[in-house]
Amino acid sequence: MQRVKVMRAAGISHPGRVREKNEDGYLIWQEGALSLFAVADGMGGHAAGEVASTLALETVKQSLIEQRLTLQEKVGEGCAIEPYLAEILTAANDKILLAGGNGTECVGMGTTLTLLFAVSGQAWIGHIGDSRAYLLRQGRLEMLTEDHTLVSQLARSGQISEEEKKSHPQRHILTQALGTEHAPSYDIQKFLLQAGDLFLLCTDGLYGLVDDEELLFELQAADPPEVILERLVEQANERGGIDNITAILVIAS
């Protein structure tokens, strides 16, 4: 297995064709051997969704910068860093809760957050909500995250089928998000990177209109990541663009 030396990334965010505001956001941050990529899909009245997603991304970035030396040291020692990533997500959750309690326009706001943190050939996915992380490896596309939604719970319990999830009237109801409770649950998983790995982080404005087979087709194209992302956004908009559309494409080499 070839050792990963470089993580290249591109991001895109578009309001879509229906929403007046873009409450999504994304983050690409790299320093030395450390890389952090994240997407967030905010929710709430007025501009509160945008506030929540921005707060989440800024807090995660700042928390990671403050702990970057510790994280790199722990990874080098072979120690688990999942607790540190959980602390970073908790800091973002607390910041959104605090902001929501300080202004009527921000009450009830929240956001999804899906991040990819990589260092020294290892990577971690941190996730809450219904944004997604996909991995394309050796021609196979795998969804790395689980949607924290009511319909996903219903499907897991056998009450509805996977096909029924796509058109269920309650498919957008989240069961977990940052800023909606004091002790949310996060999904954090670790894996080893391989040269040639391609990651797609995206909000539901993309995957809700472009299915997995179409994602696989586009991600396998021998085009720059910026071009691939532009085509994916164009496809989502051609099919109505009913939500904000945000994605990051990361290539390990």
One Martini backbone bead per residue (centre of mass of N, CA, C, O) as a GRO file, in nm:
protein
  253
    1MET     BB    1   0.093   0.039   0.026
    2GLN     BB    2   0.071   0.360  -0.046
    3ARG     BB    3   0.182   0.648   0.076
    4VAL     BB    4   0.053   0.933   0.204
    5LYS     BB    5   0.140   1.288   0.124
    6VAL     BB    6  -0.127   1.414  -0.014
    7MET     BB    7  -0.393   1.667   0.023
    8ARG     BB    8  -0.646   1.743  -0.199
    9ALA     BB    9  -0.871   2.035  -0.244
   10ALA     BB   10  -1.225   2.115  -0.303
   11GLY     BB   11  -1.485   2.372  -0.308
   12ILE     BB   12  -1.856   2.415  -0.281
   13SER     BB   13  -2.124   2.677  -0.291
   14HIS     BB   14  -2.488   2.679  -0.329
   15PRO     BB   15  -2.819   2.797  -0.306
   16GLY     BB   16  -2.970   2.745  -0.551
   17ARG     BB   17  -3.322   2.790  -0.682
   18VAL     BB   18  -3.498   2.864  -0.402
   19ARG     BB   19  -3.313   2.982  -0.205
   20GLU     BB   20  -3.203   3.290  -0.083
   21LYS     BB   21  -3.017   3.139   0.114
   22ASN     BB   22  -2.696   3.034   0.248
   23GLU     BB   23  -2.658   2.781   0.516
   24ASP     BB   24  -2.408   2.681   0.420
   25GLY     BB   25  -2.076   2.521   0.469
   26TYR     BB   26  -1.707   2.533   0.443
   27LEU     BB   27  -1.384   2.353   0.509
   28ILE     BB   28  -1.031   2.436   0.444
   29TRP     BB   29  -0.748   2.292   0.628
   30GLN     BB   30  -0.382   2.344   0.621
   31GLU     BB   31  -0.093   2.210   0.819
   32GLY     BB   32   0.124   2.041   0.707
   33ALA     BB   33   0.010   1.725   0.812
   34LEU     BB   34  -0.257   1.875   0.842
   35SER     BB   35  -0.614   1.799   0.790
   36LEU     BB   36  -0.927   1.990   0.722
   37PHE     BB   37  -1.268   1.886   0.656
   38ALA     BB   38  -1.594   2.062   0.606
   39VAL     BB   39  -1.952   2.036   0.653
   40ALA     BB   40  -2.253   2.256   0.669
   41ASP     BB   41  -2.613   2.254   0.775
   42GLY     BB   42  -2.824   2.493   0.839
   43MET     BB   43  -3.075   2.589   1.093
   44GLY     BB   44  -3.336   2.832   1.086
   45GLY     BB   45  -3.433   3.134   1.133
   46HIS     BB   46  -3.359   3.346   0.915
   47ALA     BB   47  -2.999   3.352   0.974
   48ALA     BB   48  -2.939   3.109   1.173
   49GLY     BB   49  -2.816   2.887   0.995
   50GLU     BB   50  -2.565   3.047   0.918
   51VAL     BB   51  -2.463   3.087   1.203
   52ALA     BB   52  -2.430   2.789   1.284
   53SER     BB   53  -2.235   2.693   1.058
   54THR     BB   54  -2.016   2.904   1.114
   55LEU     BB   55  -1.960   2.838   1.409
   56ALA     BB   56  -1.879   2.546   1.370
   57LEU     BB   57  -1.636   2.587   1.178
   58GLU     BB   58  -1.475   2.792   1.349
   59THR     BB   59  -1.450   2.618   1.608
   60VAL     BB   60  -1.311   2.372   1.490
   61LYS     BB   61  -1.066   2.518   1.382
   62GLN     BB   62  -0.967   2.653   1.646
   63SER     BB   63  -0.945   2.394   1.817
   64LEU     BB   64  -0.739   2.252   1.635
   65ILE     BB   65  -0.517   2.462   1.645
   66GLU     BB   66  -0.480   2.446   1.958
   67GLN     BB   67  -0.437   2.102   1.928
   68ARG     BB   68  -0.226   2.014   1.710
   69LEU     BB   69   0.019   1.915   1.874
   70THR     BB   70  -0.127   1.702   2.038
   71LEU     BB   71  -0.240   1.536   1.804
   72GLN     BB   72   0.029   1.469   1.668
   73GLU     BB   73   0.152   1.329   1.913
   74LYS     BB   74  -0.064   1.107   1.956
   75VAL     BB   75  -0.039   0.977   1.682
   76GLY     BB   76   0.270   0.910   1.708
   77GLU     BB   77   0.198   0.724   1.976
   78GLY     BB   78  -0.085   0.567   1.917
   79CYS     BB   79  -0.318   0.733   2.010
   80ALA     BB   80  -0.625   0.822   2.087
   81ILE     BB   81  -0.841   1.095   1.933
   82GLU     BB   82  -1.149   1.084   1.972
   83PRO     BB   83  -1.184   1.262   2.231
   84TYR     BB   84  -1.083   1.524   2.094
   85LEU     BB   85  -1.300   1.538   1.874
   86ALA     BB   86  -1.538   1.549   2.070
   87GLU     BB   87  -1.452   1.817   2.201
   88ILE     BB   88  -1.472   1.987   1.944
   89LEU     BB   89  -1.775   1.935   1.895
   90THR     BB   90  -1.867   2.042   2.172
   91ALA     BB   91  -1.771   2.331   2.134
   92ALA     BB   92  -1.968   2.388   1.902
   93ASN     BB   93  -2.228   2.327   2.050
   94ASP     BB   94  -2.194   2.538   2.279
   95LYS     BB   95  -2.177   2.791   2.097
   96ILE     BB   96  -2.463   2.763   1.976
   97LEU     BB   97  -2.625   2.761   2.237
   98LEU     BB   98  -2.533   3.038   2.334
   99ALA     BB   99  -2.629   3.203   2.087
  100GLY     BB  100  -2.932   3.106   2.107
  101GLY     BB  101  -2.965   3.250   2.406
  102ASN     BB  102  -2.897   3.569   2.296
  103GLY     BB  103  -3.126   3.544   2.059
  104THR     BB  104  -3.427   3.528   1.900
  105GLU     BB  105  -3.325   3.460   1.601
  106CYS     BB  106  -3.145   3.195   1.725
  107VAL     BB  107  -3.357   3.025   1.821
  108GLY     BB  108  -3.318   2.683   1.734
  109MET     BB  109  -3.056   2.647   1.621
  110GLY     BB  110  -2.860   2.456   1.372
  111THR     BB  111  -2.631   2.176   1.271
  112THR     BB  112  -2.449   2.019   1.067
  113LEU     BB  113  -2.154   1.781   1.074
  114THR     BB  114  -1.880   1.701   0.848
  115LEU     BB  115  -1.560   1.544   0.900
  116LEU     BB  116  -1.206   1.552   0.795
  117PHE     BB  117  -0.922   1.403   0.951
  118ALA     BB  118  -0.564   1.436   0.875
  119VAL     BB  119  -0.268   1.223   0.961
  120SER     BB  120  -0.018   1.023   0.884
  121GLY     BB  121  -0.220   0.825   0.707
  122GLN     BB  122  -0.466   0.921   0.878
  123ALA     BB  123  -0.829   0.899   0.957
  124TRP     BB  124  -1.125   1.102   1.042
  125ILE     BB  125  -1.470   1.083   1.120
  126GLY     BB  126  -1.702   1.346   1.185
  127HIS     BB  127  -2.057   1.316   1.299
  128ILE     BB  128  -2.368   1.516   1.241
  129GLY     BB  129  -2.652   1.428   1.086
  130ASP     BB  130  -2.715   1.460   0.703
  131SER     BB  131  -2.455   1.467   0.615
  132ARG     BB  132  -2.180   1.350   0.401
  133ALA     BB  133  -1.951   1.063   0.355
  134TYR     BB  134  -1.734   0.962   0.094
  135LEU     BB  135  -1.570   0.666  -0.060
  136LEU     BB  136  -1.326   0.628  -0.316
  137ARG     BB  137  -1.217   0.282  -0.380
  138GLN     BB  138  -1.138   0.096  -0.630
  139GLY     BB  139  -1.436   0.172  -0.768
  140ARG     BB  140  -1.570   0.219  -0.478
  141LEU     BB  141  -1.866   0.337  -0.322
  142GLU     BB  142  -1.877   0.475   0.017
  143MET     BB  143  -2.069   0.526   0.294
  144LEU     BB  144  -1.951   0.655   0.609
  145THR     BB  145  -2.231   0.758   0.693
  146GLU     BB  146  -2.512   0.833   0.908
  147ASP     BB  147  -2.823   0.927   0.914
  148HIS     BB  148  -2.980   1.168   1.138
  149THR     BB  149  -3.291   1.037   1.099
  150LEU     BB  150  -3.609   0.930   1.106
  151VAL     BB  151  -3.605   0.743   0.849
  152SER     BB  152  -3.354   0.582   0.931
  153GLN     BB  153  -3.480   0.459   1.180
  154LEU     BB  154  -3.718   0.322   1.034
  155ALA     BB  155  -3.540   0.144   0.849
  156ARG     BB  156  -3.376  -0.006   1.073
  157SER     BB  157  -3.662  -0.120   1.200
  158GLY     BB  158  -3.857  -0.191   0.934
  159GLN     BB  159  -4.095   0.027   0.871
  160ILE     BB  160  -3.920   0.098   0.620
  161SER     BB  161  -3.783   0.143   0.322
  162GLU     BB  162  -3.528   0.259   0.135
  163GLU     BB  163  -3.717   0.370  -0.087
  164GLU     BB  164  -3.914   0.533   0.105
  165LYS     BB  165  -3.711   0.748   0.206
  166LYS     BB  166  -3.702   0.940  -0.053
  167SER     BB  167  -4.041   1.023  -0.009
  168HIS     BB  168  -4.069   1.097   0.270
  169PRO     BB  169  -4.220   1.357   0.451
  170GLN     BB  170  -3.981   1.310   0.703
  171ARG     BB  171  -3.675   1.314   0.577
  172HIS     BB  172  -3.574   1.605   0.728
  173ILE     BB  173  -3.571   1.487   1.010
  174LEU     BB  174  -3.381   1.531   1.285
  175THR     BB  175  -3.203   1.359   1.563
  176GLN     BB  176  -2.926   1.518   1.502
  177ALA     BB  177  -2.750   1.818   1.625
  178LEU     BB  178  -2.608   2.109   1.645
  179GLY     BB  179  -2.765   2.305   1.907
  180THR     BB  180  -3.020   2.112   2.035
  181GLU     BB  181  -2.825   1.999   2.267
  182HIS     BB  182  -2.604   1.918   2.536
  183ALA     BB  183  -2.576   1.580   2.450
  184PRO     BB  184  -2.470   1.473   2.187
  185SER     BB  185  -2.412   1.246   1.926
  186TYR     BB  186  -2.120   1.100   1.782
  187ASP     BB  187  -1.951   1.009   1.488
  188ILE     BB  188  -1.643   0.815   1.514
  189GLN     BB  189  -1.389   0.731   1.267
  190LYS     BB  190  -1.126   0.509   1.166
  191PHE     BB  191  -0.862   0.519   0.905
  192LEU     BB  192  -0.669   0.420   0.639
  193LEU     BB  193  -0.485   0.551   0.400
  194GLN     BB  194  -0.489   0.572   0.037
  195ALA     BB  195  -0.368   0.596  -0.251
  196GLY     BB  196  -0.650   0.738  -0.433
  197ASP     BB  197  -0.829   0.852  -0.248
  198LEU     BB  198  -1.181   0.964  -0.241
  199PHE     BB  199  -1.357   1.244  -0.108
  200LEU     BB  200  -1.705   1.315  -0.015
  201LEU     BB  201  -1.847   1.612   0.099
  202CYS     BB  202  -2.205   1.659   0.180
  203THR     BB  203  -2.511   1.779   0.128
  204ASP     BB  204  -2.853   1.723   0.064
  205GLY     BB  205  -2.860   1.906  -0.196
  206LEU     BB  206  -2.709   1.678  -0.353
  207TYR     BB  207  -2.792   1.372  -0.277
  208GLY     BB  208  -3.106   1.429  -0.323
  209LEU     BB  209  -3.044   1.460  -0.664
  210VAL     BB  210  -2.781   1.273  -0.657
  211ASP     BB  211  -2.694   0.970  -0.701
  212ASP     BB  212  -2.462   0.724  -0.648
  213GLU     BB  213  -2.411   0.653  -0.947
  214GLU     BB  214  -2.354   0.946  -1.033
  215LEU     BB  215  -2.125   1.001  -0.842
  216LEU     BB  216  -1.937   0.780  -0.943
  217PHE     BB  217  -1.908   0.878  -1.231
  218GLU     BB  218  -1.787   1.161  -1.164
  219LEU     BB  219  -1.546   1.070  -0.969
  220GLN     BB  220  -1.401   0.903  -1.217
  221ALA     BB  221  -1.309   1.143  -1.343
  222ALA     BB  222  -1.034   1.307  -1.531
  223ASP     BB  223  -1.070   1.569  -1.336
  224PRO     BB  224  -1.081   1.833  -1.178
  225PRO     BB  225  -1.239   1.893  -0.885
  226GLU     BB  226  -1.380   2.158  -0.970
  227VAL     BB  227  -1.528   2.037  -1.217
  228ILE     BB  228  -1.688   1.818  -1.074
  229LEU     BB  229  -1.843   2.005  -0.880
  230GLU     BB  230  -1.983   2.177  -1.094
  231ARG     BB  231  -2.145   1.941  -1.218
  232LEU     BB  232  -2.302   1.857  -0.965
  233VAL     BB  233  -2.445   2.128  -0.921
  234GLU     BB  234  -2.581   2.137  -1.197
  235GLN     BB  235  -2.754   1.885  -1.158
  236ALA     BB  236  -2.912   1.981  -0.910
  237ASN     BB  237  -3.031   2.235  -1.054
  238GLU     BB  238  -3.174   2.084  -1.291
  239ARG     BB  239  -3.358   1.935  -1.046
  240GLY     BB  240  -3.425   2.236  -0.879
  241GLY     BB  241  -3.259   2.337  -0.636
  242ILE     BB  242  -3.412   2.309  -0.331
  243ASP     BB  243  -3.121   2.347  -0.210
  244ASN     BB  244  -2.846   2.371  -0.071
  245ILE     BB  245  -2.503   2.337  -0.215
  246THR     BB  246  -2.242   2.121  -0.076
  247ALA     BB  247  -1.880   2.057  -0.142
  248ILE     BB  248  -1.606   1.818  -0.101
  249LEU     BB  249  -1.291   1.736  -0.257
  250VAL     BB  250  -1.069   1.459  -0.180
  251ILE     BB  251  -0.718   1.384  -0.250
  252ALA     BB  252  -0.509   1.108  -0.227
  253SER     BB  253  -0.120   1.091  -0.282
   0.00000   0.00000   0.00000
